[in-house]
Amino acid sequence: MIITSVRLLNFRNYVDEEVQFVKGLNVIEGPNGAGKTNIVEALHLASLGKSFRVTESKNLIKNGEEKARIILTLVKPTKNEIDITLKGNQKYILVNGKPLPKVSMLNEYLHTLVFSPSDITFFETSPLTRRDYLDEQISYFDKTYLDVRKDYEKIVKARNENLKSEQFDDKLHEVYTQKFVTLGLEITRKREIYIKKLENALSNSINEMTKKRIPLRLEYQNSLKSRSSEEENVKALLALKEREKVLGVSLKGPHRDDLVAFIGPNKVATHASQGQKRLLAIALKVAPYDLIENYHEKPVVILDDVLSELDKDHQEQLLDYIKKFKQVFITTTKYALNAHAIYEVKANHISRRIE
């Protein structure tokens, strides 16, 4: 897939800007605060219906305006148009002129892989960040996954409310726990399958990027035992009932699991150098590219301010590595190397540099 154009209306700092993109490397250049990231943020929003920077859509609307709009065209291999209107925290989505039944269906049209500066701490930050990453990537490959995840979240909420209640219902707790385990194991197993594939892709990515052989391993630390029966998991959870009632929360399940990376026997979070963490975080974000076999389904890669995170040698290694990608967007304050197209952002306007 190739993004051919995007038009931004009252989105962030843009009043009405349209830009045409090309296959290969698209570099968006400009000073800090000019709005470079706003452009790639819009591209990502068209793939998942959410920003990688803020949680509320109203924050994407230009100050003083009632609504914002993103109109994006792409080819994969036929032409498609994604038209998103943001009003408050509501989203109104049209694909090829027809309303989209569910926001989660956007990723059937556009798949993006995004690295942003906040991802540098990926291996050290809250496990929630790593769970969200897994859920987002799995949803591209498994169209039922997000629905299962939502059903699970509803059960967690209901189960926790019962645990906190002064009128705790024992029978209801058993019913919730059974459903909790059934859905939880489905999520756990899907995550474990995906992580095995991701580990191979990540190893290939980091080895290609650094030209070194790094003994990398990913481990899914799960609290529901996927090799045990549902009955055994239910029994183990019910044994935690009194403790869970005191705390008012469900102590086990996919909502508490984690993805941990190792280099050899050592955890990346605690033993890797800052340089290794940076490269691994970048490699992890682009690794799913190789899991897509269909050429027309290959994701669009977005690297926001990535060059500032690397020294000169690693910048060159990365730029050499990304030549394999069908379409890449890089934002940066200054770019003096080769690219298929370079766009300059100045005074809330975007224009292609004429070489």
BELPEZI-V994645 format. One record per helix or strand of 3 or more residues. SS is the DSSP state (H for helix, E for strand). FROM is the first residue (numbers start at 1). TO is the last residue. If there is no record, write none. Layout:
ss=(SS SS)
from=(FROM FROM)
to=(TO TO)
//
This chain:
ss=(E E E H H E E E H E H H H H E H H H E H H H E H H E E E)
from=(2 14 24 36 57 67 79 90 103 112 117 127 145 170 216 230 241 254 258 268 274 295 300 307 312 327 341 349)
to=(11 20 29 48 60 75 87 95 108 115 121 141 164 210 221 238 247 256 263 271 291 297 304 309 324 332 346 352)
//
